[in-house]
Amino acid sequence: MKHPLFNHWSETKYLKDIVTNPLIEVGEYSYYSGYYGNQNFEDGCVRYLWGDAKSQALFNPIEQMGWHLDKLIIGNYVCIASGVIILMGGNHNHHSEWITVYPFAE
């Protein structure tokens, strides 16, 4: 049986104590409750942001491709509930000449 990261729905963790991604900046008192999803903040909430251990092991787009990467900045007094998903831009590694569903003219 997998050990739960959160023991009760009211349990919270300060983001400053659990975030390891260098592209996520968190405030002093911001916190997260991930009881219902039973996932840590970076795996459960933040999507499409380079900088986690797995993506760092695969490649470094800053050094290898000269990309300017997205950064997630969370203020000092933010509470993030279980189930919240923060969608980042994917670090702009999509081909702009491919077809899109973007409905607006340039």
N, C-alpha and C positions, 0 to 999 in steps of 0.2 A: 504494500500500500504506500502510495506517495505521501510524504510528510507535508501537511498543509503549511503554506507560507503565512496565513492569517488564521488565528484560532477562533475568532468571533467576528461578527459583522461590525462591531463597534471598534475593533482594533485598527489603529492607523500607524503609519510610519512616516517619519520626516524624509522628504525627498533628498535632502542634502546627505543623509546617511546611507542611501541605497542606490543613488544614480552613479553609474560608472562611465557612461558615454561622454567623451570629451566635447561633443556638440550639443549637450543638454546642460543649460545653466539654470540652476534653481535657487529660489529665495530661501532665506534663513528659516522661515516658519511654515513653509508650504508642506502639505502632507497628502498622503494617498491611502486609500482603503481598497484593497483588492480581494476581499474575502470571497465574494461570489464567483469571481473568475479564477481565483487561486493562482494568479500569476504575478510576477514581479512587475514593477512599473514599466520598465523598458520593453519587456516582451509582451506585456498585456495591453499597454496603452499606446505606445509610440510606434507608428508604422512608417516604413519607407524612409528611414533616416540612417545613413551610413554612420558607423562609429561603434556599433556593438562588437563584441568579441569575434563573432562569426564573420561579419563583413570585413573587419580589420585583417583577419587571417587570409581572406581571399585576395584583396587588392587594396591599394591606397590611391584613390582617385586624385588626391591633392598632388602627390608626388609624381604619379605615373601619367596623369592626363591634364594636370593643371586646372582642375575644376575648383570653383568656389562653392563650397558646400553649404547646405541649409543648416540653420542652428535653431534649436528650440529654446526659448527663454521664458521661464516661468517666474512670476513675481514673488514677493515676500510672503504674501498672505493668501495663498491659493489652496483650496481643498479640491481634490480630485477623487471622485467616487468610483467604486467598483463598476466596471463595464464601460467606462469612458474610453473612447478611441480618438487619438490625435493623429490625423493624417498629414504627413509631411509631403513635400513636393517630389520626392523620389530623386532629389539632387540633380534634376535636370538632365538625366541620362537617357531621355526618350528622343527618338529621331523626329525632328520637327517636320520632315518631309513626308512622314507617314500620314495616312488618313486619320481623321479625328472626329469626335462628336461635338467639338467646340462650335457653338451655334452663331458666333458673332463674326462679322467681317472685320478684317484688319483695319 
